[in-house]
Amino acid sequence: MSPLKKKSVRRTVREPERTRARILEAAFAEFAAKGFAGARVSEIARRAASNKRMLYHYFTDKKGLFRAVMRDKVTARQALAAKSSGQVSEDLPRWFAANCQDAGWIRLLSWESLQTERNEVAEEEARRAAVAQSLERARQQQASGQVDSRWDPRLYLLAMASLTTFPVAYAQITRLITNQPLNDPDFQRDYAAFLQDFTASFRPNPPRPE
């Protein structure tokens, strides 16, 4: 096969991948801004410089597109979690920084909570698998003495998620309490330092002298 034909084949293969990726990116932005109920397929197509026919070709319908967005984001978050150092004092500030950089994901989760009926969760199986991995890391942190082993690891993990997510999900509350906006580099630096120091409270209390 000639070099020109090889390039043509590569372009033919890659173009659908680029189109699909572009649609996913546009859909994420639209869902994060308006939630599933408020998002419009026509607006997603416009954002992606595509058309509704292509969206339906790749994702069947709006629900299929939403599931694909959630699956894509869960995979990305799992990849981030896989890089965990295993040290609470490092991981907690790191997750906060990641949430600040991916505020759209936090907004999307907020919309999902507001608009979901009967506690249904998109891509629940994959997300439960991700939670199971996080729980295993929590148990390892307990086993290593970084976290009090008397705690229910599920509640500890919930507290970790709250500490790293709340300032991003409720940026207005963050500003009211601290008088600093979430995107202020000084606030992000100070809160990350606070989280690092705060992890000392997770360790078991030393036995009291008799």
MOZI-V309620 format. One line per field, one symbol per residue. phi: phi as a letter, one per 40 degrees, with the letter a starting at -180 (. if undefined). psi: psi as a letter, one per 30 degrees, with the letter a starting at -180 (. if undefined). A space follows every 10 residues. Layout:
phi: ???
psi: ???
This chain:
phi: .cdccccccc ccccdccccc cccccccdcc cccbgccccb dcccccdcfb acdcccccbg accccccccc cccccccccc cccdcgcdcc cccccccccc cbcdcccccc cdccbcbffc bcfccccccc cccccccccc ccccgcbdcc cccccccccd ccccbddccb cccdccccgb cdccdccccc cccccccccc cccdcccccc
psi: kleeeeeeee eeefeeeeee eeeeeeeeee eeefleefkk eeeeeeegha leeeeeeege aeeeeeeeee eeeeeeeeee efgkffjefe eeeeeeeeee fhfeeeeeee eeeefkkhgk kkheeeeeee eeeeeeeeee eeefgfkkff kkfeeeeeee eeefeefeei eeeeeeefgk legjeeeeee eeeeeeefff fflkkkkkk.
